[in-house]
Amino acid sequence: MKRGVFIAEDGKGVDQRLQYDSTREHLQVNLAREPFHLDIVNFPGGTDFAATIAGGTVDRKETLFAVEHNLPYTPDVMFFCYVESYNGSATDPKAGYYFSDKLTLTGAIFVFDGFYAEVDEKEFRIVHRHRTDPATDHTSDASKYSMRLKYYIISRDAGVDSYNTSGLLY
């Protein structure tokens, strides 16, 4: 495997795959930032919200992990989560699962229960949201999840004030 900086001899060229093109966007992470702009952390899945309000919508959201990025803009963020265990078991079928945008625990009709990321001008967060529509009884099992998060706060402006990876239209 070739590594390092390649400089062509006079009159020769460097293979295009090995050229550094400064006009292209690059995924740069500042390793000296405090708090860290890349890290691996463990965190629990959240609360077992119960939704039993007849005739109304229940929409609960809790922050499971948050880090301030201290950038003057909303950055692009890449993250990967690994479900280490479910209900205390690393061999449960719900354990050993990777996700990078969101993990939907329940996506049944009139119910959304899942984990996803929110990013704004201040921080990057992993949240658990439990939303049910009128008269739907549902209890989340989010607290049974134990997860590991690997994240990268990219030193590049996302071009928006905030965004999330839930994919929800509401």
C-alpha positions as CSV (number, residue, x, y, z in Angstrom):
1,M,0.0,0.0,0.0
2,K,1.3,3.4,-0.9
3,R,1.3,6.1,1.7
4,G,2.6,9.6,2.2
5,V,3.0,12.6,-0.2
6,F,3.7,11.9,-3.8
7,I,5.8,14.4,-5.9
8,A,6.2,13.8,-9.6
9,E,9.6,14.0,-11.3
10,D,10.1,16.8,-13.8
11,G,8.0,16.1,-16.9
12,K,6.1,13.2,-15.1
13,G,2.7,13.1,-13.5
14,V,1.2,11.6,-10.4
15,D,-1.6,9.0,-10.8
16,Q,-4.9,10.9,-10.6
17,R,-6.1,8.8,-7.6
18,L,-3.1,10.0,-5.6
19,Q,-3.5,13.7,-6.4
20,Y,-4.7,16.2,-3.8
21,D,-7.3,18.5,-5.3
22,S,-7.6,21.6,-3.1
23,T,-10.8,22.7,-5.0
24,R,-12.8,19.7,-3.7
25,E,-14.5,19.8,-0.3
26,H,-12.8,17.7,2.3
27,L,-14.1,16.1,5.4
28,Q,-11.9,17.7,8.0
29,V,-12.3,17.1,11.7
30,N,-10.4,19.3,14.2
31,L,-8.7,17.0,16.6
32,A,-7.7,19.7,18.9
33,R,-11.2,21.0,19.7
34,E,-12.5,21.1,23.2
35,P,-14.9,19.4,23.6
36,F,-13.8,16.7,21.2
37,H,-15.0,16.8,17.6
38,L,-14.7,13.1,17.4
39,D,-15.2,10.6,20.1
40,I,-16.7,7.3,21.1
41,V,-19.2,7.3,24.0
42,N,-21.7,4.9,25.5
43,F,-25.2,5.9,26.5
44,P,-28.5,4.4,27.5
45,G,-31.5,4.5,25.3
46,G,-33.8,6.7,27.3
47,T,-37.2,6.5,29.0
48,D,-40.1,4.1,28.6
49,F,-42.6,6.8,27.7
50,A,-46.2,5.6,27.8
51,A,-48.8,7.2,25.6
52,T,-52.4,6.9,26.8
53,I,-54.0,10.3,26.3
54,A,-57.3,9.7,24.6
55,G,-58.2,12.2,21.8
56,G,-54.8,14.0,21.8
57,T,-51.4,13.7,20.4
58,V,-48.5,12.8,22.6
59,D,-45.1,14.0,21.5
60,R,-42.2,13.5,24.0
61,K,-38.5,14.1,23.2
62,E,-35.5,13.6,25.4
63,T,-31.8,14.3,24.8
64,L,-29.7,11.2,25.4
65,F,-26.3,12.7,24.4
66,A,-25.2,16.3,23.6
67,V,-21.9,18.0,22.8
68,E,-21.4,21.7,22.1
69,H,-19.3,22.1,18.9
70,N,-18.2,25.8,19.5
71,L,-18.3,26.6,15.8
72,P,-19.7,29.9,14.4
73,Y,-22.1,27.9,12.2
74,T,-24.1,24.6,12.0
75,P,-21.6,21.9,11.1
76,D,-22.1,18.8,9.1
77,V,-22.0,15.8,11.4
78,M,-21.4,12.1,10.7
79,F,-22.3,9.5,13.4
80,F,-22.6,5.8,13.8
81,C,-24.4,4.0,16.6
82,Y,-24.0,0.4,17.7
83,V,-26.7,-1.2,19.9
84,E,-24.5,-3.0,22.4
85,S,-27.3,-4.7,24.2
86,Y,-31.1,-4.9,24.5
87,N,-32.7,-5.7,27.9
88,G,-29.3,-6.5,29.3
89,S,-28.5,-9.1,26.6
90,A,-25.8,-8.7,23.9
91,T,-27.3,-11.8,22.1
92,D,-30.8,-10.5,21.8
93,P,-31.8,-10.0,18.1
94,K,-32.2,-6.3,18.7
95,A,-28.6,-6.0,19.9
96,G,-25.6,-5.9,17.5
97,Y,-27.4,-3.4,15.2
98,Y,-25.7,-0.4,13.6
99,F,-27.4,2.8,12.5
100,S,-26.2,6.1,11.2
101,D,-29.2,8.3,10.5
102,K,-32.0,7.0,12.8
103,L,-33.1,3.8,14.5
104,T,-36.9,3.4,14.5
105,L,-38.0,1.3,17.4
106,T,-41.7,1.5,16.4
107,G,-42.9,2.9,13.1
108,A,-46.4,1.5,13.4
109,I,-49.4,3.5,12.1
110,F,-49.9,6.6,14.3
111,V,-46.7,5.9,16.3
112,F,-43.1,7.0,15.9
113,D,-40.6,5.8,18.5
114,G,-36.9,6.2,17.7
115,F,-33.4,7.6,18.0
116,Y,-31.9,10.2,15.7
117,A,-29.6,13.2,15.6
118,E,-30.3,17.0,15.8
119,V,-27.7,19.6,15.0
120,D,-27.9,23.3,15.3
121,E,-25.7,26.4,15.7
122,K,-24.8,25.3,19.3
123,E,-24.7,21.5,19.6
124,F,-25.0,18.0,18.3
125,R,-27.5,15.8,20.0
126,I,-28.8,12.2,19.9
127,V,-32.4,12.2,20.9
128,H,-35.2,9.8,21.7
129,R,-38.6,10.8,20.4
130,H,-41.9,9.1,21.1
131,R,-44.9,10.4,19.1
132,T,-48.4,8.9,19.0
133,D,-51.5,10.3,17.4
134,P,-55.0,10.4,18.8
135,A,-56.1,7.7,21.2
136,T,-53.1,5.4,20.5
137,D,-51.8,3.4,23.4
138,H,-48.1,2.7,23.2
139,T,-45.2,2.3,25.6
140,S,-41.7,2.8,24.3
141,D,-39.0,0.2,25.2
142,A,-36.2,2.7,24.7
143,S,-34.7,2.2,28.2
144,K,-33.9,-1.4,27.3
145,Y,-31.3,-0.2,24.7
146,S,-27.6,0.4,25.5
147,M,-25.7,2.0,22.7
148,R,-22.2,3.1,21.6
149,L,-21.9,6.3,19.6
150,K,-19.0,7.3,17.3
151,Y,-19.3,10.8,16.0
152,Y,-17.4,13.3,13.8
153,I,-18.2,17.0,13.9
154,I,-17.0,18.1,10.4
155,S,-15.4,21.6,10.1
156,R,-17.7,22.5,7.3
157,D,-20.8,24.7,7.3
158,A,-24.0,22.7,6.7
159,G,-25.6,25.9,5.2
160,V,-28.7,25.7,7.5
161,D,-29.5,26.9,11.0
162,S,-30.4,23.4,12.1
163,Y,-31.3,20.0,10.8
164,N,-32.2,16.5,12.1
165,T,-31.9,13.0,10.7
166,S,-35.4,11.7,11.8
167,G,-37.0,11.9,8.4
168,L,-40.2,13.0,10.0
169,L,-42.4,15.5,8.3
170,Y,-44.0,16.6,11.6
